[in-house]
């Protein structure tokens, strides 16, 4: 059961993340309203949310009848004030623009009822800075859902400098009751938790290609078919402990001397951007996207996640 404190929620943004976040909350029994700038956007977001709920039920990642229950709990509107004012929880999923988010949170803070929690889905911006113009920054925090939010279990709950423990723990409990795997990030630092790990990996992956150690295809193959296969069930620090800290740190002492420590965008990535090689949208990036289909790549990703999550669901029921 979810916390009775959170009966009604608003999710501001109907693009890539908003509908999946709304479905997550509705699966926990929270009546949720998607908020868009236009009626057309609201209608599209609502249809996407319903489609995601149907997908989860069809793929046996949710109980029979769950899609209808979600449909009954999720609605959509272009009326910002009517959605935010009565909500117990407001989650913003808007573009990663600090000024825009500060303006939006100042407006939400003025509208929201006193006990409401205001959350941002930012993937790396400072929640302390986002809340700078709020009268009640103690109720502002980050809930960073990972893409695709209806499938990836992790949500990072990030405390700002003034976020109360009560608000952070309440949202942590709510997300767990909604079927997610929340982690509490106690310090507001760039990249939060997951993206700090991911960006360190990105930096070295680019460095390996830049130094001619391996090409992009083999870098991605190594990550997908090597250590990446273990990560869902065998964490980074678990592995360090398992092989022995004395051994693992001796390897780190040796290897770390040759790892990239470049600050900012690596030279190879800067060069690609300068010549307009931006990924699938331009046909080339680290990979040749004239030979690969991004739609198929994402579909393969989602199918893998579905199959893994289905197996985990069966395992949990057996235990």
N, C-alpha and C positions, 0 to 999 in steps of 0.2 A: 504493500500500500504506500502511496505517496503521502508526503507531509500535507496534512489538511490545510496548512497555511497557504499552499499553492494550488488554488482551484482554477484560476483563470490566468492565462498568459497571452502575451502579444509577441509575435516575431516580426520585426521590422526588416523587410527585404524579402523579395520573392524570386531572387535569381538562383544562383548555383546552390546555395546552402540553405536558405530559408525553409523551403518545403520539407526537406529532410529533418531539420530541427523541429518543425511543427509536428511531424509524424512521431518523432521520439517522445515529445511531451504528451501527445495524445495517447500513445501506447501506455503511458503511466497514469492515464485517467485525467489529465489536465485539459480543460477546455481551452483551446488555443485559437487565436485569431491571427492570420497572416495579414500583414499590412504592406500595401504597395502604393506608389505615387499615383497610379491610374487604375481605373476600374478594369481595364483590359489586363493589366499586370496582375491584379488581384485574382481575376478569373483564371489566368494561366497558372499562377502559383497554386491555387486550390486544386486544379486538375492534376498538376504534377504531384502534389501531396497525396491525393487519392490514388494515383497510379503507383506511387512508391509503396503505399500501404497494401495495395493489391499484390504487388511483387513480393513483398515480405511474406504474405500469407501463402501465395502460390509456391514459393520456394521453401516453405515449411520453416521459416525463420520467425513466424508468429503464429499464434493459435488460430484455429478455425473460427471464423466470424470476426477476427480482429479488424479486417479492412472496413467492415460496416461500422464497427465501434469507433474507429478512427474518423471515418467520414462524418459520423454524428457529432464528433467533438471539435473538428477543424472547420473553420469558416475563414472568409477573407473579406477585406474591405480596403477602400482607398481613403477612408476617414481616419486619419492618424489620431486625432484627439479622442474619438469615441472608443478606440481600441486600447490606447495607453492609459487613459485616466482610471478605469476600474481594475486594471490588471494587477495581479500579485507579483508577477514576474514579467519583465520586458527584456527580450534578447534582440540586440541589434546585429544584423548581418548585412552591412552596407560596404561600399568601397573603402579600401585601405588608405584613407585620406584623413590626416589628423585634424585639420580644420573642420572638415565636414563632420567628423565624429564628435568633436567638441561642441559644435553647434547643436547637433542632434541630441547629445546627452544633456546639454543645458535645457533644451526644450522638454525632453522626457522628464527631467528632474522637476521642472516646474509643473508638469501635468500629473505625474504619478502620485498615487495616494501615499501617505507617510510610511506605511509598512512595506511597500513594494521594493523588490530588488531589481536593479538595473544592470544588465550584463551586456558585454560586447563579445562578438565572435572573432575579434581581431586575431590574426595569426602571429602577431609579433609587436604591434605598437604598444606603448606604455599605457596601461589602464590608469595609472596615476595621472598622466598627462591628459588622457581622455576625460577624466573626471574633474579636471582643474576648475571648471566653471560651475560645478554642481554644488548646491547648498548642502547636500547630504552625501558626501563622498564615501561615508562609511557603508553605504548600501550598494556601492558600485564595484563591480568585479568583472573578470573575463571568464567566459565559458567558451573555450576554443574547441569547437567540433572539428574533426578531421574529415576531409573529403574522400569518398562520398559519405555524408553524415548519417545516412540511414543504414550503412553497413559497417563503417569503422567504429569499433567500440569506444575508443579513447575520447575523453573530453578533459581538457586541462582547465581546472578552476584556479585562476590566478588572482591573488590578493594584491590590491594596490597599497600604497603606503598608509592609507586611512581606512581601508576595508576592514569591517569588523569580523572577528572570528565567527560570530554568530551567523552572519550572512553567508560566509564562505562554507561553513560546515552544513548549513541548511541546504544550500544548492548542491553540495557534494552528495548529500543524502538523497535529494530529489532525483538527481541524475542516475544514481545507483538504482533507485526504485523504478526508473524508466528503462532499465536494462542496459545502461551504459557502464563503462569502466572509468570513473573519474579519478584523477590524481590532483592533489593539492600542491600548487606552486606557491611557496611561501614568500618569495621575493619577486618583485616586479622588475625583471631584467629583459633586455632585448632578446626576442626569440623564445621567451618563456622556457619550456623544458624540451619538448619534442623537436622544435625547430632549431634549438641550439645544437642538439645531437645531429640533426639532419644536415645543417649547414656546415658543420665540421666535416661530415662525410662528403658533401658536395665539393668543398674546397679541395680535398685530397683527390677526389675522382677527377676533377678538372686538371689538377696538377699531374696526375699520372698520364693523361692524354697529352698534355702540354710538353712533358718531358720525353714523350715517345716510349714510355714503358709499356703501354698497351693502347689499343684504339678504343673508341667509345663503345663499340659493340661488345668487346670483351670485358670492359669495365662493368657494363650493365649485366652481362652474363655472370660474372664473378659475384656480383652483389645478389642476383636473383637465385643462383644455384649453389651458393656457398653459405656464408654466414647468415644471409637474409632468410634462408629456409628455416633456420633455428629460432629466429627472433620471436615468433609468436608464442613460443613455449619455453624459451631459454634466454633470459635477458643478458645484457652485456656484462653487468657486474656479477651475475650468477656464474657466468662462464669464467670470469677472472678468479672467483673463489674456487670453482670446481677444479680448475687445473692447478691451483695453488698460487697464491699471491707472489711468492718468491719467484716462481718460474715466469708468470705472466708479466711481472714488472721488469724482469731481466730482458724480456723481449721488447717491452715498451722502451726501456732505456736505450736499446740498440736502434730500434726502428724510428723512434721519435726524432732522432737527430737528422733524419733525411726527409721528414714530412714537411709539407708546405706550411709556412706561417705567414703567408701574404695577408695583408689587411685590405678589406674591400674586394672588389671584383677582380678575379684573376686575369692576367693579360690575355690568355686565349679566349676567354668569354668576352672580354672587351672588344677584341678583334672581330669576333663573330657578330656582335651587335653592331659594330661600326659598318660592316658590309651588308647589314640587313638580313643576316641569317638568324631568325628569331624562333625557329622551331616549325611545327606543322603549319602555322598560319602563313609562313613565307616559303615553305617547301624544304628548307634546310635549317639545321641547328648543329648540335653535336652529331645528329644522325641525318641521313638523307631521307626526308619525309616524302619524296617523290616515289620511294620504293616501299614505304610503310604507310599504313592507314591508321590514323590516330583514333578513329572510331572503333576499329577492331582492337587496338591496344587497350583502350579503356574498357571495352566489353570483356576482353580476356581478364583484365584486372578485376572487374566486378564479379565475373563468374568464379574466379578463384576465391574471392572473399566469401561469396555465397556458399560455396562448397565447404570451405573451412568452417564457417560459422554454423552451417547445418550439422557438420560432424561434431562440433563442440556442444551444440544443443543436445544432440543424442547422448553424448558422453555424460553431460551433467545430469540428464534424466536417469541414466543408469546408476549414477553414483549418489 
